């Protein structure tokens, strides 16, 4: 019997994984919120690399970057729920600050709703940052500096005028704290974008199957496991934690791969 694990509020994952789970276990009341916004990441990446902007690459960035599963009602109030080009151009140079700002609002909204526990909220915030560290979007140091602006960011969020001069001033002050401007680590980011099947295949395996499951019954997962096998053993324990890969997944990947060999 398949192990059912629908998406829950507070789950953190790439957009691709979140959408895959939502297709298996539909829930229209939960939406996936990119933090920081996909537009800001896209602008930062293309500015840093100078490479040609293509629809395919934009779509890949959209799918593989970090999302927070949250209630539709609160997502609508997020400053980046609709594309705000001016805000994205501010955020692209201060991605850690943008993430901290969005998560400050998320925490305030969820405390007011009273549905998630404080621990669940704090875990979700920590998971968003861990995912973004693993992606090379920003560093822990950048978040620690951004957290110094928490009180001022809270005031901006209370007024919901994130596009106004007050936020611009905070962004400029934050940016000035660095000898070298914060930027995406393109080596880490491109490495992750180039190997999405490693993470998607492994995570889907853990969500869909128990140890006794016949993995060969799902061709797509079957193929993903095949692609993942050669790389999975090279991941360090820290990388496995950052990518949120459960320990059972390794066994399932090898099960999928062995079934593939037998059927070929």
Buried (B, 14 or more C-beta within 10 A) or exposed (E): EEEEEBBEBBBBBBBBBBBBBBEBEEBEEBBBBBBBBBBBBBBBBBEBEEEEEEEEBBEBBBBBBBBBBBBEEBBEEBBBBEEBEEBBBBBBBBBBBBBBBBBBBBBBBBEEEEEBEEEBBBBBBEBBBBBBBBBBBBBEEBBEBBEEBEEBBBEBBEEEEBBEEBBBEBBEBBBEEEEEEBBBBBEBBBEBBEBBBBBBBBBBBBBBBEEEBEBBEBEEBBBBBBBBBEBBEEBEEEEBEBBBBEEBBBEBBBBBBBBBEEEE
